Amino acid sequence: MLSSAATASATSVSARSGDILYGYLRRKTVAPFRFAQPKQQVYCKSLRPSFVAVRAMSESQTALKNQPQSSASSGKKQALISLSDKKDLATLGNGLQELGYTIVSTGGTASTLENAGVSVTKVETLTHFPEMATLVLFFFLLLENQLDGRVKTLHPNIHGGILARRDVEHHMEALNEHGIGTFDVVVVNLYPFYNKVTAPGGISFEDGIENIDIGGPAMIRAAAKNHKDVLIVVDSEDYQAVLEYLKGGQSDQQFRRKLAWKAFQHVAAYDSAVSEWLWKQTEGKEKFPPSFTVPLSLKSSLRYGENPHQKAAFYVDKSLAEVNAGGIATAIQHHGKEMSYNNYLDADAAWNCVSEFENPTCVVVKHTNPCGVASRDDILEAYRLAVKADPVSAFGGIVAFNVEVDEVLARELREFRSPTDGETRMFYEIVVAPKYTAKGLEVLKGKSKTLRILEAKKNDQGKLSLRQVGGGWLAQDSDDITPEDISFKAVSDKTPTESELADAKFAWLCVKHVKSNAIVIAKVGSLSSSLSIRLGSFMILILGLFMVKNNCMLGMGSGQPNRVESLRLAFKKAGEEAKGAALASDAFFPFAWKDAVEEACEKGIGAIAEPGGSIRDQDAIDCCNKYGVSLLFTNVLLEKRNIQSIAERMQDYHAIAMVILFGPKLRELQKQVQENVKSMMSEELQISYGSRRHNPDSRVRNGFMKPEFIASCSTFGPEGKGVVVRIASDSTESVYNFLRQQLGDLEPLLGQSPYA
């Protein structure tokens, strides 16, 4: 890099060179420069060669003083058109020509107009350059002072004609002196950068850079700035209105301002896309950029807002991160009334919740809270159970599925009667699913003229979540954490059975989408097992783990000012089925005795899952021990911020091993290994984010230091009789050391080393 002194010296030399050129051009120039013969064209690459260029022009005697030019005072009407998207271009060109406008255009736009029978003046005849040369930057010095500095980039024959104010005398004199004509209409849209970088398969960095438009935004901004005298058009939807405006000879400044506003919005959105794309190409970028723009595009006006007295509209996020991200904003509406403000909120809540589940699942939402959730191999049964959880709230709610809606499911939706009386046909505002069969869609449309039927794509993960507060916005990672990312650590004397653990995980997934204070009670249906191979009487290699597929939410309590009230609401809805079920809370219990924890235990709950972290956690543990209830803390990996799941992190290592322990003789060893792994990983991965984010160590990734090795444990089989241990490290020796430490007790049973 240049020193400050060297930079200052270079700047001084540059300024002096500019002064010399300005004086020279001032004395010699009375009309725009043009080279007489192609062989005399000189394209300047820097300040120094420009002296040669100026001398060559002077000696060529090609100044156009005596040649006819477009005069600013001649009354000649000109329109400048340069388009990437040529939709309705022929209609516009013919319309302007009929109104007496001379059309000035470039490249492919000019060819399209000529093919449509429109007479075109090529822009080169005004600039006198087949392409832009550095030389013209020195020519603009002559006009800069005369036009109050309004001409600063590209060719002054173009930008002078756009920016010159018709009501400023010395502006018009300068144009006449140099034979520059004015432009009354400028029609420009930009290189399709947005479409290029969001296309399937992506785009190379070099191609992305080449698709960044420079001249287009400059012309748009120039015309929009001078909108009092120049109509700027960036949207083909405005062509007809512009032609009508010009045909009527109107001078409505509000119309001009509206077009100018639209033009600046167009450029701002374009620049935002370029900025976002470049940010994504930057290595080592921060999660939260120092500034960013959220480009929103109006999709529809809504009848009213959250309340009837509020006006509302719906905007689609056009940022690159969202364009192919799925979600309700891009959902296809196949049928029904127009969406309302509250419809969008409820549909979004339902879709976000149902998208969490891998197995066939139905979610019913009312006022953004899931009032019924069920997973079943049979989606019909899942639907019935989801409605049964709270049929009163389900009436008039939103139903979401994560599987295709076929004719059978559609007929069930159409004919299903309320569980409250067995007679009333269920009514819904919206049905949302990833896809529909043709027959299923036909059947659903017959249910009601007003039923909104939405087809949505699953939301992408890893995006920023934004929320508005007065005067600002809050930004955070999207909540993509799953039960697999969390260690459901048993802190009570009683460890949960496999079914209780499955219930707890299902309840936790549900409570994640319930408004705080949130309590969810859930219960499993049945287990389905997979193929396994038994090795002896105590070890087994599992080819497919036991997987719980059938769960349903029995009751939910939300939005209460204290956790006890939410708990009571959940039990009221769950009834007697709550006995033996699992309960999940979205936050820790501040009190246990004679409070929510003891009340849940007294009502027969089988397991409780909560984050933990209260100063009275021991009270909750003691209470659960008294009643024989399993208590699970989920906070071991919950506050992981940018940490990946254990499974994802293992991809960062070179050596990976898996050990499977199964059988009654290994129960004590299983427990010991589990405790060791959880303790070790909790200590390694729970070091605060702030203490490591600036660590210069090369092992830091995504804000966290990469451990020497990582390990995880998970149970499988009936009542959790099996344990899978996974270990990953960059060194095989580290893996062997771990095995020697943890599995030494196996050697007497096997008669050989278990890790040999």
N, C-alpha and C positions, 0 to 999 in steps of 0.2 A: 504494500500500500504506500501511496505517496505521503510524505510528511506534510504537516500543516503548512510549512513554508513553501514546499514545492507546489502544493495545491493552490495556494494563494498566488504564486508566481504564474502558474499555468492559467489561472482565471484572469489575471491581469493581461497576459499576452492575448488570450482569447478576446477579451473586451477591446483591446487596441485594434486587433485584426478586424473585428466587427465594425468599429468606427471607420477604419480606412475603407472597407467595402461599402459601407453605407454611403460615405461621401462620393465614392467612385460611381456607384449605381445612381445616386441622386443626380449627378452631373450628366451621365450618359443616357439615362433611360427616360423615354417619354411614352413608351408602350411596352406591353409584355414581350419578353424575350422569346425567340424561337430560332432554332438552328435551321439554316437554309437547306442543308443536305444531311442525310443520315450519317455520313462519314464524319460530320463535324459535331455530332452529339458528344458531350462531355458530361459524365455523371460524377459528381463530387463525393468523395468519401470522407473528407475532413476539411478543416479550415484552410490548410496550406494549398492543396490542389485547387481550391475554389478560385484562387487568383488566376490560374491558367484558364479555368473555365470562363471566367468573366472576360479575360483578354480574348479568348477564342470567339466569344459571342460578339464582342465589340468589333473585332476585325472582320467578322463575317458579314457585317452590315445587314443584319436580318431583323432589326427592330421594326415593329409593325406600325409605325407612326401613320403611314399612309394607307394601311389596309383597313377594310371595314371591320368594325368590332361591334359587339353588343353594347349599346349605350344605355346607361342607367336612366337617361332622360328621354329615351326614344319612345317609351310607352310599350315596348315589347314585353309580352308576358312569357315568363319561362318557368318550367317545372323541371326539377331535378329528381330523377328516379333511379334508385340503385337497390335491388332486392335480391335476397337469397330465396325467400319464399315468394314465388311468383303467382300465388293464387289470385284470380280475378284481375291479373295485370292487364290483359287485353281490354277488358271493360273500362278500367281506369284510363288507360292510354288513349283509347278512342274518345272517351268522354272529355278528357282534357283537350285533345286536338280539336274537337268540335267547338269547344269554348274559346279557341284561338290561341292556345298555349303552344309554345315551342318546347318540345320534349328533349331534354338533355339526359343522356344515360350512358351506362358503362357495360362492357362485356356481354355476359349472358342476358342481362336485362334488356340491353339494346337489341340483341338478336331476337328475343321473344317478341318485343314490340314490333319490330320490322316484319316478322312473320305474320303478325296480326294486322298488317297494313298500316301501321302507324309510322309517320315520318320521324326520324330520330337524328339529333345532332350528337355525335360522339363527344364525350367529355374531353378527348385529346385535342379537339379543335379549339377548345377554350384554354386548356393548360399548356398546349404545344409541347407536351412531353408524353411519349407512349407509356411511361411509368414515372413514378415520383422519383425525383433526384434531390440530393441534398442541396443542390444549388438554389432551389426555390426558397429555402429557409433564409437565404440572404436577400432575396427579392422582397420578402415580407417586411424586412426592416424599413423599406421605403414607405410602406403603408401603415406600419404600426402606430406611429405618432399621429398620422392623419386620420386614422380610424379609432383613436383613443385606446390603442392596444387591444382591440377586439379580435384582430387576426393574429393568431399565435402558432398555429400548426397547419401542416399540409399545404395545399396550394392556395395562394391568395386569390387567384381568379375564381375559385369556387367559394372559398370561405368569405372572401370580401363581398361577393354577391349575395351571400346569405346573411352576414352579420351587419352590413352597413345599414344604418338607420335612415329611413327615407325623410325624416323630419329634421335631420341634422345636415346643414348646408355643406360643411366641409367634408362630410362623409361622401356626399353625392359628387362633389367636385373632384375628390380623389378618384372615385370610380370612373368618372368621365375622362379624367386626365390619362388614366391607364387603360381605357377601353374595356372596363369590366362591367358586365351587365348584371342586373339584380335577378334573384330567384324569388318567385312569389309562392311557390309550392315546393316542398321537399318531401319526397316519399322514400323512406328507407326502412328496411329491417336488416337484421344482423346475421352473420354466419351462424349456422345451427350448432353452436358450441354445446348447448344444453342437451340436444338430442344425441350428439356424437358421444359425449362422455357418459351418458346414461344408457347407451345402447347395449344389448346383450353382448357379452364378450369383452366389453371395455374398450379402451383405446390406449395407444402408446403415448408416452409423455410427449414425444416429438409431434405426433399428430394432434394432440390436445393443444399444444402451443400454437400450431399452425392454424387452428380453428378459432383463435382469439381475434376478434375483429377490432381494428384500430380506427380506420377511416370512417366506418359506419357510425360508431358512437360519437365521433367528433362532429360529423355532419348533423346528427340528431340533436346533440346538445346546442350546437350553434343555432339551428333553426328554432329550437324550443326557447332559447334565450331571447331571440328576436321575433317571438311569435306575434307581436303587434303588427309586423309587416310580412311575416312568412308563415304560411300554414304548414305545420309539420304533421305528417301522417305515418304511423308505425304499425297500424292494424288494418288488415284488409276489410274488417267488418265496418270500418269507417269510410270506405271509398264512396259509397252511395251518398252518405250524408255530406261529404266534402263536395262532391259534384253538385248536389242541390244547393249548397251554400254558395258556391262560386257562380252557379247559374243565376241565382237571385241577386247577385251583386251585393251581398250583405256585408256588414262591417261589425258584426256582433263579436265583441271582444271576449265574452264569456265562452263562446264556442271555441275561439282560438286558445284561450287559457286551458280549457278542458283538454284539447289536443296536446298542448305543451306539457301539461301535468302527466298525461298518459305517456308521452315520450320520455320524460325523465324517469317515470316508473319503469318503463321498458329497459332503459339503460341501467338503472339501479339493479333490477333483477338479473340482468346479464352480468354485470360486474360482480354481483353476489355469487353467482354460479361459478365464475372464474376464480374468485377468491376462495370459495369453499373447496373447489377441485385442487387448487394449488396447495391449500392447507393439508389436504389428504395425501399429497405427494411428498410432504415434508417429513423427513425422518426425525424421530425423537420428539415429535410434536406433543405438546401438553394436552391433557384430556379436555381442558377448558381453554379455548383460545382467548386472547386478550380482548377481542371484540368479534362479533359476528352478526350477520343480518339474517333475519327469517323472512324470506320472500313469500308473501301470501297472495293467492289469487282467488277472487270472488267466485264461488261456485253457485251460490243461490241466495236469494233473500228469503227470510223465514217469516212466517205469519206473525210471530211474536217471540219474545225471549223466554226466560225461565218463568216469568209472570206475564199475564196478558197485556199489562201496560208498558212492557219493555219491547222496543224494536230490536231486531236481531238479524244476523246474516251468517252464512257459513263460508269459511275460507279454506282453501286447500293449500297445504304447505308444499311449495314448489322447490324446496332445497334438494340438493342432490341426494342427501341421506334418506329422503322420504319418497322420491319419485317411484321407486320400485319396492317400497317397503311394506306394502299391504296395509291392512287396517280398514276401518270404517270410512275414512275420507275418500278412498278410492273404490269403495264397494259399488257393485252394480245393483240398481234397484229394478227388479223385474215387474213389480206390481204394487198397487196401493196408492194411498194419499201421499202427498209430499211430506218429506221429513220435517219435523219440528225441532226446535232447540233441545228440548228434553228428550226427544227421540234419539238424537245423535249421542247425547250423554249416556243414555241407557244402553243403546246398541253397542257403544264402545266398551262399556263396562262388561256387558255380557260376552262380547267377542274376546276381550282380553282374558277373561276368566276361563272360558271354554278352551282357548288356545293353549292353556297350560298343560292340558292332559293329553297323554299319548293314547290311552284306551278310548273306545267309543264313549262319549260323554255328552250329557245334556245339562245345560245351565239355564235357570230361570231367574230373571233379574227384575226388580222393581225399585225405582228411584235410585239407580246405580248400585244397589246392594244385591248380591246373589241370595235369593230366598229359597232356592232349591238347586242342588247339584248331585248328580248321580253318574257313576261309571259302571257300565255293564257290557258284557259281550253282545247282548241283545239290546240294541239301541231303543227298541220299543219299551223294554222294561226300564231302561235308564230314564226315558222321558216320563213314564208314569210315576216313578219314584221321585223324580225331581219336582213334579207338580204336587205330589202327595206331601212333601216336606212342609209346604205352606200354601195350600190351595187358595186361600183367601187372597194372599198377596200375589199369587201367580195370575189371578184373573186380571186381565188388562196389562199384563207384563210383557216382557221380551223373552223369547225362547231362542237359545243358541245351541247349535250342534257342531261338533268337530268332524263329522262324517257327512257323506252325501245323503241328501234327502231323496229317497225313492218314492214310488207310488204307495207302498205299504205304510211307510212312516207318514207320508202326507195325509193319507186317509185317517190315520190315528190322530194326527193333529186336528183334522177337520171335524172328526166326530167325537172326540174324547169328552166325557162328562166329568164335571167337577166331583172330586172325592167327598166333598162336604154333603151333597144331597143325592149324588148319582143321577141327576136329571139335567142340571144346567150345563149346556155346552160351553166349553172353555173358550174365552175370548182373549185374543192377543193383539198387541199393537204391531209387533214386528217378529218375524222369523229370520234368523241369519244363519247361514251355513257356508261351507267352502264350495259346494256345488249342488246342483239339482238335476235329476233326470228329467227328460222332457215330460213324461207322464206325471212325475211328482209335482212339477211346476204347474201343470194344468190342473191337477186336483187341488192344490193349495190356492190357486187363483179363484177357485169356486167357493172357497170358504167365506170370503168377504171381499167386497169391492175396496174396502179401506185397508185391508191387511197389507202391510209393507213387507215385501219379500226381498231380502238382501243377500247377495253373493259376495263374499269377502275373501281376500287372501290373508294368510297368517302373517302376523306382525313380525318384522325383523327384530333381532336382538342387538344389544350394544349401542343403542342410540341414546342421545341426551333427552332427559325428561324435563320439560319447562313448565313452570307455574307462575302466574302473574300475582304480584303483590302491589300495593300502592306505590307507584314510582319506580318499579323495577321488576325483575324476574329472578326466580330461583331456578337453578339448574342442577341436575343430579344424573347419575347413571340410571338408565332404566332398570327396574327391579326384575332382573332376569334370573335371580337365584332359584334353584330347584332343590327338592329334598336330597338329591344326590350330592349337592354341594355342602350339605350340612351334616355335622355329626350329631345325631340324636342321642346325646349322652345320658345314660341312665344314672341318676344321682341318688336314687332311693334304694332301699334294700331289695325291693322286688324289681327284677328286670322284666321288661315287657315281652309278651309272647310275639311270635311272628305276626299274628293277626292284629294284635294291639299296636304294634309298631307301624303296620300298614295303615291302620285307622288313623294313627297320629299324623303320619305323613300326608294322608289325604285331607285330614282336617286342617293341617297347616297350609296346604295349597289353597284351600277354600278361604281360610281366615285372612290370607294375604290380600284378598280382594274385597274384604268387608271393611266398612268404615269404623274407625276406632271410637269408643272402646269396643273391641271385637272379640266375640267368643263363638266358636263353632264346635258342634258335637257331631261326630261321624262314626259310622260302623261298617264293618266289612260284611260281604255276603258269603263268598266261598273261595277256596283256594284252587288254583290249577298248578300242577307240577310239571316238570319237564324231565327229559331223559338224563339219567345219571349212571355212572359206573362205579361200583363199590370195590374198594381195594382193602381186603381184610375185614376185620370187625370194627375198625375205628377210623379209617381214612377213606375219603371218597373224592373223586374228581367230578365236579359238576359241569356238565356241558351247557346247561341252561338253568338258571336259578329259579327257585320257587317264586312265583310272581302273583301278587294279589291284584286282581282285575276288577273285582266287584265291590264298590264302595258307594255309600250315599250319605249326604248330609241330612242329619235328623233334625237339627235345630240350629238357629243362628240368632245371636243378639248383637246389635250394633248401635252406634251413635249415642250411647248413653253417657252421661257425665261421670259415671263411675263403673268399674268393672263388675261389681256385684249385680247391678241392675241388668247389664248385658247378659250375665250368666243366667239370671233367673228367666229372662226372656227365652234364651236358648233351651233351657230345660222345660219350659212351658210348652214349647213347640215339639220337643223330642218325646216328651211323655215317658212312659215306662220303657220304651226302646233304648233310653239313654243308659240303662244298666249294662255295664260291661263295655260300653263304647269308649271312644277316645275324645278328649276335649283339647282344643288348641286355642291359645290366647295370643293376640298380636303383640302383647307387651307383658312384662313381668307382673306378678302379683305383689303389691306393696305390703299386703297383710295376708296371713294364712288362717290363724285360729279365729273362730267365730266370724269368718269372712269368706271370700269366694272359694279358696282352696278347700276348707273344711266342709263348706256347703256342698261342693261338687263331690267330695268323698262320701259324704252322708247319703247322697242320692245314688250311689252305686257306680260312679264312673270308674272305668278300668284303668285308664292311663291319661296323664296330663302332659301336654307339650307346651312349653313356654320358653322365652328367650333366657330367663334368669337375669341376674344383675342387680337384684334388690339387696339392700343391706339386711333384709330379713329372709334371704333365701333359705337359711337353715331352718327357719320356722316352717316354710313350705315343705322342706324335706322331712322334717320330723312329723308333720301332720300326715303326709302321705305314708310314711312308715307306720304310723299308728293304725291307719285304715287299710293297709296292704295294697296301696295304689302305686302304680309305676309313675315316677316323675322323670320327665325327659327335659334336659336343657339343650337348646338349639344354638347357643351363642358361640360355640367353639369356632365355627367358620362363618357365622351370620354377618358379622361386621367386617366382611372381607374387602369392601370397597372394590379395588381393582384386581384383587386376587382372582386367579382362575380356579376352577374346581380342581380337586386332586387329579382326576382323570386327565384333564387338559394339561395340567402342569407336568404330568409324567412324560408327555411328548417332548419335553425339553431335555430329557436325559437319555444317555446311551445304553445303560444297563437296566433292564426291568425284569423283575421276578414275581411269581405268584405262588403262594402256598395255600393249600386248602386243608383244613382240619375238620374232621367229622367223627362223631361217635362219643359215647358216654365216658370212655376212658380219658378223653382229652378235654373234658369240660373245664377243669381247673386251669389247664394250659391255655385254653381259648380265652378265658377271662383275663388271665395275666397278660397275654399278648395284646388283647384289646385295650386294657388299661395303659399299658406301656406306650402303645402307638398313639392313643388319644392324648395322653399327657405330653408326649414328645411333639406331636404336631400342633397341639394347642399352644405350647410354648414357642414353637418355631414360627407359626403363622400369625399369631395374634400380637406380635410386636407392632406398636402404633405406626400408623401410616406416616404421621408427621416426622417421626424420628428417622425414617429411612428414605423418604422421597428425594432428598438431596444427596444421598450417599453416592460418592463417586466410584464405588466398587463396580467392577465390570460385571458382577453377577446380578446387579440390579436390573429388574425387568418390570415394566408396567408399574413402577413406583415401589416395588418390593424386592428385597434381596432374595436371590435364588438359594435355597438351602443346599447343603452338601448332599442330602438325600431326603426323600419323602416316603411316607408309607400311609396306607389306609386299611381299615378293616370294615367288613360288612358281614352280617349274619345271613343265613339262608336255611331253608328247610323247615319242617314242622317245629314250632316253638324255638326257632333259632338255634337248632342243634349244630349247625355247621358255621364255620367262619372262613372267610376268604381274606387273606392278607396279601396286599400288593406293595412291592418295594421298588423304588426307582432311584438310580444314582448315576453319576458320570463314571463311577469306578466300580468294577465288579468286586473289588476287595471290600468296599464299603457294604455291598449287599451281603457278602459272605460273613462279614463281621456281625451284621445285624442278625443273620440266621443263627450264627454260633451263640450269640447272646440270648436270643429268644427261644430257640428250639432245642437247646441242649438236652432237655428232659426227655426228648423223643428217642434218643439213641438207645437207651436200655430196652424200650418197647420194640424198636425196629431191628435191633441187633447190628445196626450200622448207622453211620452218620446220615441224618436226613437231608443234608445239603451236599453230599458227595456227588 
